[in-house]
Amino acid sequence: MDTKANDVSRRGFLKASAAVGAASLMSMSHKAYAQGSDKIRVGLIGCGGRGMGAGIIDCAASAKGVELVALGDVFQDKLDNASKVIKGNLAKRKLPVDEIYKVTPEKMFVGFDAYKKVIDSGVDMVILTTPPYFRPMHFQAAVDAGKHCFVEKPIAVDPVGVRAFIETADKAKEKNLAVGAGTQMRRARHIMDAMQRMHNGEIGELVGGQCVRIGDGMLEWYGDMKQPKPGMSEMEYQIRRWLFMTWLSGDFIVEMHVHNLDLMNWAFNAHPVKCIANGGRQVRTAPEYGDAYDHFAAEFEYPNGVRVEYMGGQTDGVSTRNDMRFVGTKARAYVDFGGAYFEGGVEYKYDGASVDPQVQEYADFIDSIRAGNPINEGRQVAESTMTAILARMSAHTGSAMKWDWAMNASKLDLSPAKLELGPNPLGPIPMPGITKLV
């Protein structure tokens, strides 16, 4: 299939799809998986590491009756490799491969329009694991078609995408469709317990916080694709190196650190109202690292004037951390991805049971479908994504940002001129004080 055949941009897709939305509300289904069956037929859109290494594998591990029936990706080689990789990963987890993997050659689709064909292939739900830029477009098409959606984080890369995603999430609620989000740390039992205790007032009123995530530079990510292959277009190269392309990933603060910022929002039961940030690139300066930064720092102001300091970086050879602290009027709370405790006035340390949060998020999602009470985490993950975007926009421009302006007024849209495998030159590296607000 010629992937150049579809050169529709995201903004064009969203505009064209708006007319479909109202009519599609009339096609609500009381039971969106096969009538008279406990099977849930899954379509995987995006055959990269997340989709094949965690997404469909964790989904299959979470519940009986999950069948993978369709695959879609922009690139033929990804699709050609998918069957072997997915079957191998299922086997490693000791899952019944033949009961789960039901994809036939006729249900393997390639190209920029592959997502439409997966959605139309008789699936009950889709897992969206393409680069984040594509998320609003694919999510809208799936909801318009009446499909349950498990959506990996982040859900967009700019305010235009966030607004579109929220609109679709609200539509999914009206259609009684489940929307799950890949913010799996909300299922970690120690974090759940610590959050409940904080919300119950055990450490008093929250008056401040810190969020630090410093990790390695990921310099060898997709190491065989640091340079474009002969004849490879700019668009293909960027999609294959998507992690370092802001228009595709949102940069690392959006793509990865959304997990941490999501927990900050959860602790305060709110999103920030203001943000001021800075950042830059000191180590990842070679062309293969696109236009991504390698460090950010931000101050988020939450309601009632509470300020939270964030520091994030991706650099090899430095001290690393990944934790959050919440300062209350009675005590302090410490939370990381492995544990939680209180100190400085109230003594507490979580020592209860644990689960695999990446499996649990799918279990909760599928249980909600089967119970006829579908969860909808769309607005929650959209606000956490926007929190990260807010900081990136502030760092790129050097301007303090207000949530209401960025969410409601900013016209920043990182869409390429054409979504086809051809030229797509990157713009200049964003520089505070020079890059303008949009």
N, C-alpha and C positions, 0 to 999 in steps of 0.2 A: 504494500500500500504506500502511496506517495504521501508522506507527511506534510508536504507543501500544499496539499490540496485544500487544507483548511487554514486560512490566514485570518480568521476572525479574532479580534482582540477581546480582552476581558470586558472592557467597557461596552463594546458593541454587543457582546453576548448578554450582559446584564440588561441592557436596554431592550434588546429583542425579546428576552425572556419575561420581562415585566408583564407583557400582555397575556402571557400564558398563565401567570400566577393565579389570577382571580378565578378563571375557569377551572383550574385544576383543583381548587378547594372543594368543588362539587363531587370529586371522586374519592372521598374519604373511604378508607377500608377499616372495618372493625377488627379485622385480624389479618395483618399484612404478611403472614407467612402461609405456606400452602394449606389450604382448607383441608381439615380432616387429617393433618399430619403434624408430627412434632418436629419435622425437619425444618431447619432454617438455612436457606440457600444463600450463599455469600458470594459477592463479587468483589475482587480485590483490584482497586484502581491505583496503580503505582507499584512496580515490581522491583523496588530497590531494597536496601538493607532493612529498613524499618518494616516494610510490608511483608517481606518473605522471612525475616529473621525473628520478628516479634509479633507483628499485627495478626496475621492469619494463624500463626502457631499459638499465641496466647488465646485467641478467640476459640480455637478448636479445643484447647485444654480447659476452657472455662465451663463448658456445658456439653451434654450429649446432644446428638442430632445436628451438629453443625456440618454442613457440606460446602466445600469450595467448588463453585461451578463455573466461574468465569474470571478471566484475567485481562487486564489492559495496561499498556504502557506506550509511551511515545516511541521507544526504540525497539527494533526487531531483536537485537542481540539480548536485550534484557528479557524479552518474552521467551526467546529460545532457551534461555538458561533457567527460567522460572520453575519448570516442572521438576527438574533434578534437585534444585536447591530446596524447594518447599517440601518435597517428599523426604529429602534427607533430614531437614530440620524437624519434621514430624516424627521421623523414626528416632532421632536423638532424644526426643521427649517421650519416647515410648507410647506414642499415640497411634491409633489404628489407621494407617495411611490409606488403605483402600476404602475405608468407610468415610473418610474425610475428603480426599482428593478426587473430585468427580469432573475435572475439567477435560473437555474434549477439544481437539484442534479447532472445531467450529466455534468454540467459545473463548478463543484467544484473539485479542484485538490489538492492533498497533496503530499508532498515529496520534495526532493531537485530538482527534475525535473518538479515540478508543473508549473514553469514559462514557460517551453516549451509548455505545454498543454494549458495554457491560451493563449499564443501567437497564437497557431494553432486552436483556438476554434471559429474563425470567427469574431474576434474583429477588430475594426478600429484603436483603440489606446489603449495603456496600461499606467497605473499609477504604477510607481516603488517605493514602500515604504517598501522594506525589509531593514535589516541592511545594512549600506553603503558598506561593503566589497563586497556584491553581485552585486552592481550596474553595474560595467563594463561588467560583464558576461551577465546579463539580458538585458542590453541596446544593446549589440551587437547582441544577438539573435533576439530581436524585430526589429531592423533596418534591419538585414539580411532578415527578413520575410516581410519587407515593412510596418511596423506599425509606426504610430506616437507615440511619447513617451513623457510623462510628468514625469520628473525625479526629485525625491526629493534630496535635498542637504544633505550632501556632496556627490560627485559622485565617490569617491574612498577613500582609506585609505593609499595609498603608491604611489610612483612615477610610478611603473609599471602599476598600475590601472589607474592613470591619463593619461598616454600616450595612453593606450588602449582606454580609453573613448574619448579622442580627435580624435583619428583615426576613431572611429565609428561616432562621431559627424560630421566629414568631409564627411563621406560616406552618412550620412543622408541628408546632403545638396545636394549632387549629385543626390540623389534619390527623392528630393523634399518632404522630410518628415519633419514634425514639431518636434522640440525638445524644450520643455519647462523646466524651472528649478525652483525649489522651493525656490528661493531667493526672497521671496515676498516683502521685504522692498523696492525693486526697483520699486514697484507699489504704494507705499505710496505717496500720492500727495504732502505732505509737503517736503519729501525728494527729490522727482523729481524736485520740484520748486527750492529748495535750490541748488541742483546740477547744474541745468541749469544756475542759476545766478553765481555760482562759475566758471563754464566753460566759461561764458561770460565775466569773468574778474572783477566782481563787488567787490570782496575783494582783487583783485590784484593777483600777482603770488603766488602760494602756496609754502611756504618755510618750513613748518613743520606741525605736527599734533599729536594728542593723541587719543587713543582708550582704553576705560576702560569698562570692563564688569565683575562685581563681583556679584554673586548671591548665592542662598542657595545651600547646599551640596547635595541635592537630596538623602539623606541617606535612605529614605523610598521608593525610586522608586522600583516598582515591589516587594513590601515588603513581599509577601508570597513566594518569590523565593530567599530569601537570602541564604538559604542552599539548596543543591540538594535534591530532593525527593528520596525516596528509589528506587534503581535500575536505577536512571537517569545517563546517561553517561556524561562524561566531555563535549563532544561536545554539547549535548542538553542543559546542564546547561549554558554553555557560550552563546549560541544563545539566550536563554531566558533572560540572564543577559547581553545582548550585549552592553548596554550603557557603561559598565565599562571594556569592553574587547577591547584593542587597535586594535587588528586585525579585529574586527567587526565594531567598531565605529570610529576609528581614534583618540580616546580620545576626551574630551569635546571641546578642542580648534578647532578641525576639525568638529565635529558633530554639535556643536551649535554656536560657535563664528565665524564660517565661514560667518554668516550674517553680522557681524560687519566688518570683514576683506574684504568682498565683497564690502561694501560701501566705505572703504578706497581706494580700487583699482579703484572704479568708480570715486571718487573725483579726483584722479590723472590721470585717463584715462590710467592706466598702472599697471603692476604688479611690486613688489619689485625686485631689482637686487641682494640684499644681505640681510642677516638676522643673528642676534646673539641673543640667547635666553637662558633662564634657567627656571627651574621649579622643582616640586617635589610633594611629598605627605606627609602631616603632620597630617591630620585628617582622611582621608579615607584610613586607613591602614589595615583594616580587610580583610580577604580572599574574602568576598562577593563583594568587590570593585575591584576585578580583578587586573589588572596592570595599572589602570588609575591613572593619577596625579590629584591633586586637586588645583594646581596653576601653572600658566605660566606667564612669562614676556618676552617681546621681543622688539628689536629695528629693524625695517624694514627700509632699505635704498631704496628709489625710485630713478628713473632717475634724473640727475642733482644734486645728492648728498642730496636730501631732506630726512630727517629722521622722522620716525613716531614711537612713543612709544606706546606699547601695554601692558596692564596688565589685566589678567583674572584669576578668581578664582571661586571655588564652595565650600563654607564653611558656615555652619550655625552660626548664632549669631554674624555676623560682619556687618559693614556698607556696603551697596550695592549701585552699580551704573551701569548704562548702557548708555553710551553716547560717542560721538565723537566730537573732536574739530579740526578745520583746521585753521592754521595760514597763513594769506596772508599778502602781503606787504601793503595793504590798511586797512584791518580789520580782525576780527576773525569770524569764523562760528561755530555755535553750532548745532548739530543734534542729536536727539535721536529718538526712535521709535514712539514718540508721538508729537514732535514739532521740529521747526527749527527757528533760528534767527541769525542775524549778530550783532556784537558789536565792539567797539573800533575803530571807524572811519567811518563805514557805518551802518546806522540803517535799520533794516529789521526784520520783524517777520511774519511768514506765518499765515494767517487767512482765507484761502480759504476753498474750499470744501474738503471733505475726502471720501474715499471709503474703503471697506474692501480689503486690498491688497491680502489676501489669496484667495478671490473669483476673484478678478480682474486678477490675473495671469492666472487663467484658462479661463476667458473670452477672454483675449487677445490670448491665445493659440488656443482656438476653433475657434475664429473669423478668425485667420490666416489660419486655415485649410479650412474653408468654402470659404474664399476669394481666395483660390488657391495661396496664398503667405505665405507659412509656415515660422514661426519664427524659428530661430535656436540659442539657448542660450548655446549650449554645450561647446564651447571653453571658453566663459565667466565664467561659473560656474566651469569649470575645473581649470582655472587659480586661481580663488578665493579659491578653495579647496586646490590647491597646495601651495598657500600662507600660509595656516594654517599648512599643512604638513611640510613645510619648517621650521616653528618655532618649531614644535614638534620634528623634527629630530635634530635640533640644541640643544634644551633643553635636549633631551635624551642622546646626545653624548658629550655635552659641546663644540662642534665645531661650529665656524662661518660657515655659509652656503652661497654659491653662487647659485643663481637661475639656471643659465645655467648648472651647474654641477648636481644639484639635479634633474632637469627636464630631462636632456639628458643622463646623465651617471650613476646615482645611480641605482643599481639593487635591491634596497630594495623591497621585496615582502613578505607581511605578511601572505600569504596563508598557511593554515594548510597542513600537510603532506597528509591527506586524508579528503575529505569532506563527512563524514559519521558519523552516530550517534554511535561513539565509543570513544576510548581514544583520548585525545587531551590536554596533559599537557601544561600549560602556561610556558613560559620561565621566566627567572629572571626579576625582576622589573628593567626597564632601569635606569641606573645611569650615570650622566655626568662624563666624564673622564675615565669611565670603559667600557660602551657600545660603541661598535665600529661603525664607519660609514660603510654603505653598499652601 
